[in-house]
Amino acid sequence: MVIYLSGGKTFGLIIIGKMKIITKEEANFMSKPEGTKVWYYLRDEYEIHLNEQIPSSTQTWHHHEKICETLFILEGELTAQWKENGQTKSQIVKSGDMIETENSPHTFTNHTDKIVKFIVLKLVPTGQNKHELIKNDKIVDE
């Protein structure tokens, strides 16, 4: 906060950080051996990945102990598989669907003949419900 003096009165001005734009060319790119291209947008408190999974490919089974991983399917469809109570479950997910993997071992298979595009959001949850803050934190500027 910056304090200004004007006519004997003090007032504060909150300095808002600059908008950050990270282009696809600036993201960290990796082509994984199982056939997924990933653009990593790495931030201090979260990560966003843009994934393109090639036809007839399956990601490596994995899980997360501390992070929350959420996928949002942009184009195409995948078969999501996860292990729950010793059983393997599966469901087809398609454009517009969201998946929260929690800490379940999981994988995704592209059984189609088209590239599937999806976004992955990774963050470390605090256990606090921030729904109202997220929903209402918008100030209309004139």
C-alpha positions in Angstrom: 0.0 0.0 0.0 1.2 3.5 -0.8 0.2 6.4 1.5 -0.2 9.8 -0.1 -0.5 13.2 1.7 -2.8 15.7 0.2 -3.8 19.0 2.0 -3.0 17.5 5.4 -5.0 14.4 4.8 -3.6 10.9 4.2 -5.2 8.4 1.9 -4.0 5.0 0.7 -3.9 3.5 -2.7 -3.6 -0.2 -3.2 -1.3 -1.0 -6.0 -2.7 -3.8 -8.1 -0.3 -6.1 -9.9 0.1 -6.0 -13.6 -1.8 -8.4 -15.8 0.3 -11.3 -16.8 0.0 -13.0 -20.2 1.9 -16.2 -20.9 1.7 -17.2 -24.5 1.7 -20.8 -25.7 5.2 -20.2 -27.1 6.4 -19.2 -23.6 4.9 -22.2 -21.8 7.2 -25.2 -21.0 6.5 -27.9 -23.6 6.9 -31.6 -23.2 6.0 -34.4 -25.6 5.5 -37.5 -23.4 6.4 -41.0 -24.6 2.9 -42.3 -24.3 1.7 -39.7 -26.8 0.6 -36.6 -24.9 1.8 -33.2 -25.8 1.7 -30.9 -22.7 2.2 -27.1 -22.4 2.9 -26.3 -18.8 1.9 -22.8 -17.5 3.7 -22.8 -14.1 2.7 -20.3 -11.4 3.6 -20.1 -7.7 0.3 -21.4 -6.3 -1.1 -23.4 -9.2 -0.4 -24.9 -12.6 -2.4 -25.1 -15.7 -1.6 -27.5 -18.5 -2.9 -27.7 -22.0 -2.8 -31.3 -23.1 -3.2 -32.9 -26.5 -3.5 -36.6 -26.4 -3.0 -38.5 -29.7 -5.4 -41.2 -30.9 -5.0 -44.7 -29.6 -2.9 -43.7 -26.6 -3.1 -44.3 -22.8 -1.4 -42.2 -20.1 0.6 -43.8 -17.4 -1.4 -44.9 -14.3 -0.6 -42.4 -11.5 -2.1 -40.6 -8.5 -1.4 -37.5 -6.4 -0.9 -37.4 -2.6 -1.1 -33.7 -1.9 -2.3 -31.9 -5.0 -5.8 -31.6 -6.5 -5.9 -32.3 -10.2 -8.9 -31.2 -12.2 -9.3 -31.9 -16.0 -11.6 -30.0 -18.3 -12.2 -31.6 -21.7 -12.1 -29.0 -24.5 -12.4 -31.3 -27.6 -13.0 -35.0 -28.2 -13.5 -37.8 -25.7 -11.4 -39.9 -23.4 -12.0 -43.0 -21.4 -11.2 -42.1 -17.7 -10.2 -45.1 -15.6 -9.6 -45.0 -11.9 -9.2 -47.4 -8.9 -11.7 -47.2 -6.1 -12.0 -49.7 -3.2 -9.9 -52.2 -5.1 -12.0 -52.0 -8.3 -11.1 -50.4 -11.6 -13.9 -48.1 -12.8 -14.2 -46.3 -16.1 -16.4 -43.7 -17.8 -16.2 -41.9 -21.1 -15.7 -38.2 -20.7 -16.3 -35.7 -23.5 -16.1 -32.0 -24.4 -17.5 -29.9 -21.6 -16.9 -32.6 -18.9 -14.8 -31.9 -15.8 -13.0 -34.6 -13.8 -11.6 -34.2 -10.3 -9.1 -37.1 -9.7 -8.7 -36.5 -6.0 -6.1 -39.1 -4.8 -7.4 -42.0 -6.9 -5.0 -43.8 -9.1 -6.1 -42.9 -12.6 -5.3 -42.9 -16.3 -6.9 -41.6 -19.5 -7.2 -43.4 -22.9 -7.9 -41.9 -26.2 -9.8 -44.6 -28.1 -10.8 -42.3 -30.9 -9.0 -41.4 -34.2 -8.8 -37.7 -33.3 -6.6 -35.7 -30.9 -8.3 -34.9 -27.6 -7.6 -31.5 -26.1 -8.0 -30.8 -22.4 -6.9 -28.5 -19.6 -5.4 -29.7 -16.4 -5.5 -27.5 -13.3 -3.2 -28.5 -10.4 -3.3 -26.8 -7.0 -2.8 -27.6 -3.3 -6.2 -27.4 -1.5 -6.3 -25.7 1.9 -9.6 -27.4 3.0 -11.4 -24.1 3.2 -14.6 -23.5 1.2 -13.8 -20.4 -0.9 -16.9 -20.6 -3.1 -18.4 -17.3 -1.9 -15.1 -15.5 -2.3 -14.6 -16.8 -5.8 -18.2 -16.2 -6.8 -18.3 -12.6 -5.5 -14.8 -11.3 -6.1 -15.6 -9.0 -9.1 -15.5 -5.3 -9.0 -16.9 -3.5 -12.0 -14.5 -0.8 -13.2 -15.8 2.3 -15.1 
